[in-house]
Amino acid sequence: MKKERLASFKKRLLEKHEQLADGVGRTAIYGKDQEDDSIKDLGDQANNAYAREFFFELGNGSHRLLRDVVDALQKIDTGSFGDCERCGESIAEKRLEALPFARYCIDCQRLVEEEERTAAG
């Protein structure tokens, strides 16, 4: 891949990293703000518990995405950016344009999703 393309992907990934890191921090702070156990009303306590769980799950998804962005940035540094983690083939540039943190080529991504559905079902 040309240096200009890599620089473009790196810039986008750094912007995404900043956005996600900021969002994860705000989500964690908001989730902690919901931890007022002094509330006596059971309905309010249940509502707060739901809000904490919601923000925890939201944070988990953001953490995974943040990890994928960090991994992609490391791959740029090591020279393996754009290689599928499963088959080793190059990930199509159109896919990288859409998801610069993609870990798999489109065929392997389908296989991974099928395996996850099978494991869950």
FENZI-V934484 format. One record per pair of residues at least 24 apart in sequence whose ideal C-beta (glycine too) atoms are under 10 Angstrom apart, sorted by the first residue. I is the first residue (numbers start at 1). GAP is how many residues later the second one is. If there is no record, write none. Layout:
i:I gap:GAP
i:I gap:GAP
//
This chain:
i:1 gap:75
i:1 gap:78
i:1 gap:80
i:1 gap:81
i:1 gap:89
i:1 gap:92
i:1 gap:95
i:5 gap:76
i:5 gap:77
i:5 gap:88
i:5 gap:91
i:5 gap:92
i:6 gap:70
i:6 gap:73
i:6 gap:75
i:6 gap:76
i:7 gap:69
i:8 gap:89
i:8 gap:92
i:9 gap:63
i:9 gap:64
i:9 gap:66
i:9 gap:67
i:9 gap:72
i:9 gap:73
i:9 gap:84
i:9 gap:87
i:9 gap:88
i:9 gap:91
i:9 gap:92
i:10 gap:62
i:10 gap:63
i:10 gap:66
i:10 gap:67
i:10 gap:71
i:10 gap:90
i:11 gap:89
i:12 gap:57
i:12 gap:60
i:12 gap:84
i:12 gap:85
i:12 gap:88
i:12 gap:89
i:13 gap:55
i:13 gap:56
i:13 gap:57
i:13 gap:58
i:13 gap:59
i:13 gap:60
i:13 gap:62
i:13 gap:63
i:13 gap:68
i:13 gap:87
i:13 gap:88
i:14 gap:55
i:14 gap:59
i:14 gap:62
i:15 gap:54
i:16 gap:49
i:16 gap:50
i:16 gap:52
i:16 gap:53
i:16 gap:56
i:16 gap:57
i:16 gap:84
i:16 gap:85
i:17 gap:48
i:17 gap:49
i:17 gap:52
i:17 gap:53
i:17 gap:55
i:17 gap:56
i:17 gap:84
i:18 gap:51
i:19 gap:43
i:19 gap:46
i:19 gap:47
i:19 gap:50
i:20 gap:42
i:20 gap:43
i:20 gap:44
i:20 gap:45
i:20 gap:46
i:20 gap:47
i:20 gap:48
i:20 gap:49
i:20 gap:50
i:20 gap:81
i:21 gap:41
i:21 gap:45
i:21 gap:48
i:21 gap:49
i:23 gap:35
i:23 gap:36
i:23 gap:39
i:23 gap:42
i:23 gap:43
i:24 gap:34
i:24 gap:35
i:24 gap:36
i:24 gap:37
i:24 gap:38
i:24 gap:39
i:24 gap:41
i:24 gap:42
i:25 gap:34
i:25 gap:37
i:26 gap:29
i:26 gap:33
i:26 gap:36
i:27 gap:27
i:27 gap:28
i:27 gap:29
i:27 gap:30
i:27 gap:31
i:27 gap:32
i:27 gap:33
i:27 gap:34
i:27 gap:35
i:27 gap:36
i:28 gap:27
i:28 gap:28
i:28 gap:30
i:28 gap:31
i:28 gap:34
i:28 gap:35
i:29 gap:26
i:30 gap:25
i:30 gap:28
i:30 gap:29
i:31 gap:24
i:31 gap:25
i:31 gap:26
i:31 gap:27
i:31 gap:28
i:65 gap:36
i:66 gap:35
i:67 gap:34
i:68 gap:31
i:68 gap:32
i:68 gap:33
i:68 gap:34
i:68 gap:35
i:69 gap:31
i:69 gap:32
i:70 gap:31
i:71 gap:30
i:71 gap:32
i:72 gap:24
i:72 gap:27
i:72 gap:28
i:72 gap:29
i:72 gap:30
i:72 gap:31
i:73 gap:27
i:73 gap:28
i:75 gap:26
i:75 gap:28
i:76 gap:24
i:84 gap:24
i:84 gap:25
i:85 gap:27
i:86 gap:25
i:86 gap:26
i:87 gap:24
//
